[in-house]
């Protein structure tokens, strides 16, 4: 589930005395105070539930227990529309990082999306566990429609290969999957029909306010809100990514909904699936944020980094979670479910109210400063200075400060206190952004209903993390060498023991004859998610090889081998670094794609072409 797209801020409580100077503003201040009081008490209740039930609802397994659990076959679904630029990096990196051994990627694409089709077919040729799921019609439709066709492709694969996938995990084309995520989902899927792993934004600089707001929202929601939902027995919405479904749960959905596992008419099929599964009595688990190996066990990704893109995404969330779900499901269920439906839908009022509260504060502050400058008396306005209102405003101020403190602590736990210090200012910025998104959602939904038109997939532009952000998520070379059977544990220990201090392990293995060059580079290919190829000089056009200065090519150990569809393909015996990419920007604006070649292959290319 996306974090609730709403926020309430304390300024109306502080600015109200200035606003009371005008008679007509008195009624507005009273109405705002009442709503913010209701919302503040609601937030306080959720916080108290979280604090009272801080212990995990399940016993957290050790690494050894995760490894020892019976390993079910897992299908990872990735729906795509116009993702040709990122899907290759996403799949290659995650295959390099994931420690779980039994999984396959099923990637959905449309016939009229040639770039994505080409990228997925290239992945199919490279990896035996990547499969294209081609939708039978042009896109875009809805994400749910694409997921349904991926499911059908999985069924066909099962028939062709006489296998059965016992767990389905949903991800998007920009996701950085935690190396142990599939282990966690596999472990808990024994007892739960749906397991949701936390979702957190990747860190960005303080100056990026829009993406920083996503960092705040998801840190707060996935620390407090979802944990409180679980403690109260409420339904757990899927977050759209990092969600594992036990196969039996999906089959129950299919039986209940005429084979529509993912509702193609829904803009937020993830949210609705959580609601529908809860109604069918399916056990759901939100896995609390666990810090392992120096970071949280969570799906990480970049969210929109510009205001307009964020408005597009958040308007889809508001439309699907509040308006569409309200129209389709009403207020069914017990008091717990109705309470969480209220929390999910209160953004329809809360978002515009938050901006209105900020404007009232600015007006009140301005009139107060004006009165001070003129030497006048700052009155309260008899008609609106009711004692109950002052009590409400004071309580509101305290409640909002508590809410802000909880949000800041949640952010600091993930991103550190320096970043968390910006939380109050980003909350103000979020009030405005969320209000614009809500207005757009209401307008588009009303227009669709009026014209009797379906709501379509509003695509968000995706970016995949830079190489430096991926380093910590990769499996070590030692782990790959052992897991792939290239070296035994005894051989690896002997090699490490004999290596001089500071010596690169890969280089030492080659020089000592511990491993053949080709096998070492197969392991490096798996580690870095890069293709390893054997390239002959006759395959490279001389003018392409000379597209970079010879001195630069020799210094950085890179050689241009092909220019294709706006990309410059380089051969190198070394995995690329961000420093290399920065240096290349002096010579080309083409997208850089690196192929690994063995040192012997690179020397042969350089001697012939340079």
N, C-alpha and C positions, 0 to 999 in steps of 0.2 A: 504494500500500500504506500502511496505517496503520503508524505506528512500532511496533516491538515493544512489547507491553504487559508489560514486565518491567523490573525494576531491582534491582541488588544494591548494598548500602551497606556502608561500612567499619566500622560500629559493632560488629559481632560481633568483629572483630579486636581492637578496642580494649577491648571489654567482657569478653572471655573470661576474663582473670585473675580478675575478681570472680566470674564464673560458676563457676570451678573450685573454689570453696570448698565446693560441695555435690557429694557423690559421684554422685548420680543425674544431675547436669547434665553430667558429664564426657563421657558417650557422645554426648549431644546436641551439645555443642560440637565434638566431633571430626567428627561427620557434617556439621554446618554448615560447618566449615572446609574439608572435602573438596569439598563442592558449590560453595562460593564460590570455591575455588581453580580448579575446572574452568571455572566461568563467567567468572572474571577472566582466565584465560589465553585463553579464547575471545574476550573483548572486546579484549584486547591484540593478538591476532592480526589482528583486523579493523582496528584502528587502524593497525598497522604496514603492512598491505596498502594502506590509504588513503594513508598518508604516502609510501609508495614509489611509488604511482601517482597522485600529486596532479595531474599534467597531465591535461587532458581527453582522453578516448578519441577525440574527434573535433576537427577544427579548427573553432574558433568563428567563424562568419561575421561580417562587418561589417554595419552597418545597410544599406549600399548593396547588399550581396550578398543580404540577406534580401528587399529590395524588388525586386531584379532577377530572383529565382527565378520560374519559371513558376507561376502561381497556380491551384492545383487547387480545385475546388469542395468546400467543407467543410460537413458536417452536424453541428450541435451538438445532442446528445441531453441532455434534462433530464427525468429521471423525477420525478414529484411525487405526494405523498399528503399532503393537508391543508397545502398550501403557498400557499393563496390570499392570505395576509398578506404574503408576501415575493416571490412569483414576478414580480409586476409590476415591482417595483423592480429585481430582479435583471436581467431582460431589458432594461428601459429603460436602466439604467446601462451595461450591457455593450455594447449597440448604440451608445450614445453614445461609449464608450471605444475599442472595437476599431478598429484601423487596417487590418485585412485586409478587402478589398472583397467577396470571394466566399464567403459563408456563409449558412446558414439555420438557425434554431432549430426543432427538433421537440420539443414539450413533451408528455410523457405524463401523462395524468390518468384518473381512474376515474369511472364514471357516478354513483356515490354520494358524490362530493366536489364539491358544487355550487359552493362558494366558489372552489375552484381552477379549475373549468371556466369560471366567469364571468370570472375574471381573465385566463385564457388567451385566451378569445374576444375580450375587450377588446383584448388585445395583437395578436391577428390582424387586428382592424379597423384598428388604428393602423399596424402595420408589415407590409409586404409579404413579409418574410422570416421570419415567425413562423407556425408551423403546429401545430395541436392534433392530438395522437395519442391518440385515445380508446380505452382498453382495452375489450374487449367484455364484461367482467364486473366486478362490484363489487370494491372493494379493502378493505383492503390485501392484496396477495399478497406477492411478493418484489420487490425492486428489479430483479432480473434479468428477471423476468416482464414488468415494465413496460417495460424496455429492449427486449425482444424485440418488443413491440407497436409501440414507436416505430420500430424497424427496418422493420416491415411498412408503417407509414405512409410512411416514406421511399421504399420501393419503389413504393407507389402514386403518390406525388408524381412520381417519376421517369417512370412510365408516362404520367401525365397531361400532363407538361410536356416530355417528350422530352429529359431531362437525366440526368446521372449524377454522383453524389457520389463523389469519389475518396478522401475521408478522412472518418472519423467521430470526433468528439471528445466525450468524456463529461464532463458537469458536473452539479452539484447546484444546488438552488434558492437556496443561500446564497452561491454562489461569486462572488468578485470576480476576473474573468478579467483577466490582464495584457493591456494594449493590444496587445502584440506577440506574444502567445502563438501565435496562429494562423499568423503569419509563421514562427515557429520550427518549429512542427510541420510546416507545409507544406515548409519547406526540407529537414528531415531525413527526411521520409517518402519522399523519392526513394530512399533507401538502406536504410531500416529499416521493418519491418512494424508496429512499435509504438514510439511515442515518448512517454516520460513526462516531463512538466514538473514541477519541484519544487512541493510544496504546503507552505505555511507559514501558521501562525495569525497573525491580525492582532494587533498589540500591544494590551494592556490594562494597567490600573494594577497596581502591585505587590501591592495588597491582594487581587486576584482570583487566589487560589492555584490554583483548579481550571483556569481557562483558562491561567494561567501555566505550568502543567504541560504543557499541549498545546503552548505555544510552545517549551518546552524539548525535548519529545519529537520534534517534527517538525524543529526546527532541527538536532538531533543526528543523527536518522535520515537526513535528506535532505542533510546535509553529508558524513557519514562512511559509514554503513551501506550505502546504496544505491550509492554510488560504489565501495565495496569489492566489493560483489556483482558489479558490472560488470567490475571489474578481474580478478576470479577466474573470469569466464565463467559465473557463476551466473544463474539465471532472474531476470528483473526483474518483480516483481508490479506490476500496475496499482494506483495509489493510489485508484482510484474516481472521481477528478476530475483534470482536466488530462491525460488520457490520449488520445493520438491513435492511431487504428488505420488503417492503409492498408486500402482496401476489399478487396484481395486477401487480406489476413490474416483478415478476418472471414469471407470466403467459404471459406477453408480450414477455419476452425473449423466452419462450417455443414456442410461435407462430412464432416468427421470426427465430428461429434456430432449427426447426424440433424437438422440445421437449428437446433439449440439453440446459438445464438451466445453467449448469456448463459444460464448454467444456472439455471433457475427454482427449483431445489431448494436452491441455495446461498445462504447468508447473506452470503458475501463473494465474489461473482462476479468482482469486480475482481482479487482475489488469485489465484483459480483460473484466470482468463483468462491471466494472465502465465505461470502454470505450464503451462497447456495449449499456449499458443503456442510456448513454449520447446521443449516436447516435439515439436512439429511442425516444428521447425527454423527458426522465424521469427526474424529478427534483431530484437533489442530494444535500445533506447537509453534510458538515464536521462540527461537533460540536467543536468549539474552546475549548481549555483546560480551564475548570472551577475548581477553588479551592473551595471545599466544605468539611466541617468537618475536616479541617486540611490537606487535601490532594487533588490531582487532580481527577476529574471524568474521569477515564480512565481504559482500560483493562491493567492489569499489568502481567508480566511474566518474567521468566528467559530465556535469550537467550544463545546460545552456549558460553561456558566459556574457550574453548581451541581453539587454532589457526586452527587446522585441521578441527574441526567441523564447525567453522565459515566460512572457505573457502568453505566447502560443501554447506552450506546454501546460502551464497552470490553468489556462482557460479550458483545456481538454479535461484536466483533472476535476475542475469544478463542475463542468457539464456532466461528466460521467458519474461522479461520486454523489453529487447533490441532486441535480435536476433529473437526469435520466434514471438513476436508481430510485429516486423518490417516486417518479411516475410509474416505474415498473413494479416496485416492491412495496410501496407505501410505508406503513409503520407496523408491519407484521412482526410477531414474535413476543417474547416475554419482556418484562421491564428492563432486563439487562440489555437485550438487543435494541430495544427502543431508545435506551439511554445512549448507546454508542451511535445509533443512527442520528440522534440529535447532535452529538458532538461532531460527527462527520458533516452534517448539513448546516451547522450554525454559521459557517463562513458566508452564506448568502446574506446574512445580516451583519456579521462581525466585520467583514472586509470593508464595506462602505462606512460602517460606524467608526472603524479605527481611523480612517482618513478624516472623517468629520470631527472626531475628537482632536486630532492634531491641529485642524484649522481653528477650532474653538480655542485651543491653547494659544496658538499664535495670535489670535485676535485679543484674547484676554491679556497676554503679555504685552502686546502693543499698547492697549488702552491704559494699562497700569503704568507703563513707562511714560506715556504721554501725560498722565495725571501727575506723576512725580516731577516731570520736567516743567509743567506749568505751575507747580506749587499748589495744586488743588487738593481737595479731600477725596480720598478713594472710598466711595460708599459701596454698600452691598446691594442696594435695591430691595426695598421692603417687600415687594410683591414676590420675590423668589428666594429670599433669605430664610427659608424654612429650616428649623433645626434638623429635621430628618435628612434634608439634603446634605447638610454639612457632615452629618454622621456617615452618610453613604459615600461622600467624596473621600473622607478620611479612610474608611474601610477599603475603598477602591485603591487608594494609593498604596496601602499596605499589601493588598492582594497582588497588585501588579508588580511591586518590588519583589515579592516572594517568587512570582512566576518568572520574572527576569533573572533572579538569582539562580533558580533551578535550571533555566535554559543556559545560562552562562557556565555553570558547573558542568553540564552535559557536554558542552562544546569544548571546554578546557580538557576534559578527560581524553578526548580524541585528538584535538589539534594543539593543545597547549594553551597556557594562560595568555601569552602575547596575542594570539589570534582571538581568544575569547574576549579580550578587552574591547573588541570592536562590535560585540553582539548587540549592545543597546542601539548603536547607530544603524546597524544593518536591520534591526527590527523596525525602526522608523521607515527606512527605505522599503522594507518588505510590506509595510502597510499600504504604501502607494502602489507597488507592483501588484499585490494581490487584489486590490480594489479594481485596477484596470482589467486584470484577468477575469474577475467576477462579472464586470460590466460586459465584457466581450462574450463571456459564456452565456449570460442571460440573453443577450441580443441574438447570438447565433442559434441558441436552442429555440427561442421563440420563433425565429424566422423559419427554422426547419419544421417546427410543428405547424406553423401557419401555411407553409407551402406543401406540407405532407411529403417532405424529402428526408431520406436517410442521412444520419450523421456519418461522416467519413473519417478515415484515419488522418489525423493532423500530425504530419511527420515533424519530428524534432531533429535538427542537424546534430550529428554525432562526431566526436573527435576521440581518437584513441590516445592513451598516455604516451608521452615521450619515453625514450629508452631508459632514461635515468629513473623514471617512476616504476619501471618494471623489474629492475635489477633484484630487489629484495624478494620478489615473488617467484623467481626462477629456482628450479631444482639445482642442486650443486652438481658439478661435473662428476664428483666421486659417486654420488647417488645414482646418476645415470649409467656410469661405467659398471657399477655393481648390478643394478637392476636389469641392464641389457645383456649382461653376461660377457662383457668385453674383458673384464678382469675379475679375478676372484678376490675375496676379502684379504687373503694372505698376500697375494701379489700387490694389491693396492697399499697395504700396510708397509710392505718392504720398500715399495717405490717412494712412499712419503718419508719413510725413515732415512732413506739414502739421499733425499733431495737436499742440496745446499740451502742454507737460510735465504729466504727471499726469492728463491727460484720458482718460476711459474710451473705449476704441476703438469700442465699439458706439454710444455716444452721439455720438461725433464722426462716424461714418459716416452716421448719420441726419441730423445737423445740416448736414453738408456735401453732402447729396444724393448720396452715393456709392452708396447702396443703398435700395431701397424698404423701408418698415416691415415689410410682410408677409414679405418674403424674409429680412430680418434675423432675425425671430422664428422662422422655420422653422429657421434655422441654430442659434439659441439653444435651440430645442426638441431638436435633435439633440445638441447639446453637453451639455445637462443632463438628458436623458432625461425630459423633461416634455412633456405634450401642450400644443399651442398651439391655441386655439379662438377663435372669434368668438362672443361672447355678447351677446345683445340684452337690454335692460332688462326687456322684457315676459316673458322666460324666467325671471326671478328673482322669487320671492315676497318681498314687502316685509318680512314678519316674519323671513325668513331673512337678508336683507341687513342687518337691524338687530340680528342676534344678537351682533355685536361693537360696542363703543362707537364712534361716528362718529369721535371724536378718534383712537382707536387705529387705525382703518381708514385714516384719512388719513395718519397719521404713518408707518405701516409699508407703505402702499400695497397693502393687501389688502382684498378685499371678499368676504364669504360669498355664495355663489351657490346652494348646494344642500346639504342634509343627507340622506344616504342610507346605509343599512346600517351605522350606527355611524361614519360618516366625515363630516367637515365639508370641503366642497369650496370652495376659495378661488380667486378670480381675482386675478392680479397681473401687472404688467409686469416684475417683477424675480424672478429665480430665488430660491427660499427659502434662508434661512440657518438655522444652528442657533440663533442669537440670536432669530430670529423664532419658531421652535418653542418656545423657552423662554418667551418673552413670551406666547405664546398659551395656555400651560398655566395662566395666571392666570384664564382665562375658560372653558376647555373641556377636557374629558378625551377628547373624540372624536378619532379618528385624523384627521390633517391630510393633505389631498391638494390640491396646488396645480396650477392650470391657468394657463399663460402666456396673456396677452392683450396686444395692442399697447397702447402708451400712449394712442392715440386712443380705442381701445375702452374702456380703463379710465376715462378721463375722462368718457366718455359714461355709463358705468354709475354712477360716483360722483355726477355732476351730477343724475342722475335719481333714484337710490335713497337717497342720503344727504342 
